[in-house]
Amino acid sequence: MSVVERLRASDHQAYIVGGAVRDYCLQRTVTDWDVATSAKPEEIESTLRGMRHFSLKHGTVTFVDSGRCYDVTTFRGSKGFGSSLEQDLGHRDFTINAMAYDENCRKILDPHRGRDDLLLRVVRAVGNPKERFREDPLRLLRAARLAVELGFRIESKTFEIMAKMAAELDSVAPERIRVELMKILLCQRPSLGFNLMHRVGLLKELLPELLEGYRKRQDRSHRYTIYKHIMETLDQVEAEPVLRLTALLHDIGKPRVRRKIEGEFSFLGHEQKSAQLGREIMKRLKFSHDIIDQVTDLIAHHMGIAGYDSTWSDSTLRRLIRGVGSENMDHLLAFREADIRAHGMDDEKIDLFSDLRTRIEGVRREGLAQSPGDLAIDGNEVMQILALPEGPEVGKILEELLDKVTERPELNRKGDLTALVKQMRDKTKVAG
């Protein structure tokens, strides 16, 4: 029996609700399955005993049935649990999410006319918008996310109250904000979501640093302002979390280093300032350490290939790959191409960029030592040849060998590296 069938077999009411019903009506793939039930939390767990499950906050228990996750929640009410489906739907966020499916009679229950709003393509708060947003201020951000995700507009009264209550977003846990932000970032055109958040006043609460670049002009190689360029880059780059975060934050430090020199705007060191600000922002939103390190590393290196031309040597490209990390190189190339296109100019850099990508792929196919661990000899062998104790001196020698191998990859053979280490020993003796 399914989750709903088991709850009903134990004399509890149970309905599929929310986004699953909405997406079914829109003929979209259903990914979020929510069940509302009259059963209390302890009754839910006892009724569905034996099903794999885990508990979430706000009284929700997620059950896994036939590879599908169902979030099961007791009917909501004005002060916690409610007593009926009608009461539950009346406290949901938006009319398009306030529908339920009754499996018994195979009927959609729609007391707040959500299907009408689906046809009108509007996001409208259920009942009194002020009350709905006060119940959970995250709904302010969710309204913007749903609008851009579905290509809907926000109903005028709902929009008006959102603008008045935008500051309430500050009371929401950063982890929850991060989830909604990432959903906006991964939409087909995230710029629509950010521009909507700006119009309604949410962006200054969420990312005030981003607005520092609003209407700030750049140098003659850019058609757009700082903010507009960031939006263009977001829309250009692949919908992948690291790439979209990098695009969002890559120039966020530009307004703070912007200087006018001989009539032209300059942004010296903006990549380092952007990496610093990006790290602060991602920490504020509780991103993982891995994501923070990867994104800030890409931001810090994104200007490293800005001056590329065909005269660059292969050893220069190998040093670039070492600095960025081969595992991050694909991300850097994908991001940088979007960044260049988002200049809004007929830029010859695009042709140069294609050449750079081809050459980097060639260098990587040849094989590349990126760290001392890729060398044909290790620290123990260095210590044995030089009669050195374990310590930082061994690490310095390995780094020196790595530099030589980066310059000339054919040297990465045990015999050649051993000879190089012996030369270092002999030079040290002569110097002594």
Stockholm file with secondary structure:
# STOCKHOLM 1.0

chainA/1-432         MSVVERLRASDHQAYIVGGAVRDYCLQRTVTDWDVATSAKPEEIESTLRGMRHFSLKHGTVTFVDSGRCYDVTTFRGSKGFGSSLEQDLGHRDFTINAMAYDENCRKILDPHRGRDDLLLRVVRAVGNPKERFREDPLRLLRAARLAVELGFRIESKTFEIMAKMAAELDSVAPERIRVELMKILLCQRPSLGFNLMHRVGLLKELLPELLEGYRKRQDRSHRYTIYKHIMETLDQVEAEPVLRLTALLHDIGKPRVRRKIEGEFSFLGHEQKSAQLGREIMKRLKFSHDIIDQVTDLIAHHMGIAGYDSTWSDSTLRRLIRGVGSENMDHLLAFREADIRAHGMDDEKIDLFSDLRTRIEGVRREGLAQSPGDLAIDGNEVMQILALPEGPEVGKILEELLDKVTERPELNRKGDLTALVKQMRDKTKVAG
#=GR chainA/1-432 SS CCHHHHHHHTTCCEEEETHHHHHHHTTCCCCCEEEEESSCHHHHHHHTTTSEEEECSTTCEEEEETTEEEEEEECEETTEECSSHHHHHHTSSBGGGCCEEETTTTEEECTTCHHHHHHHTEECBSSCHHHHHHHCTHHHHHHHHHHHHHTCEECHHHHHHHHHHGGGGGGSCHHHHHHHHHHHHTSSCHHHHHHHHHHHTCHHHHCHHHHTTTTCCCCTTCSSCHHHHHHHHHHHSCSCHHHHHHHHHTTTTHHHHCEEETTEEECTTHHHHHHHHHHHHHHHTTCCHHHHHHHHHHHHHTTTTTTCCTTCCHHHHHHHHHHHCHHHHHHHHHHHHHHHHTTCSCCTHHHHHHHHHHHHHHHHHTCCCCSGGGSSSCHHHHHHHHTCCSSHHHHHHHHHHHHHHHHCGGGCSHHHHHHHHHHHHHHHHHHC
#=GC SS_cons         CCHHHHHHHTTCCEEEETHHHHHHHTTCCCCCEEEEESSCHHHHHHHTTTSEEEECSTTCEEEEETTEEEEEEECEETTEECSSHHHHHHTSSBGGGCCEEETTTTEEECTTCHHHHHHHTEECBSSCHHHHHHHCTHHHHHHHHHHHHHTCEECHHHHHHHHHHGGGGGGSCHHHHHHHHHHHHTSSCHHHHHHHHHHHTCHHHHCHHHHTTTTCCCCTTCSSCHHHHHHHHHHHSCSCHHHHHHHHHTTTTHHHHCEEETTEEECTTHHHHHHHHHHHHHHHTTCCHHHHHHHHHHHHHTTTTTTCCTTCCHHHHHHHHHHHCHHHHHHHHHHHHHHHHTTCSCCTHHHHHHHHHHHHHHHHHTCCCCSGGGSSSCHHHHHHHHTCCSSHHHHHHHHHHHHHHHHCGGGCSHHHHHHHHHHHHHHHHHHC
//
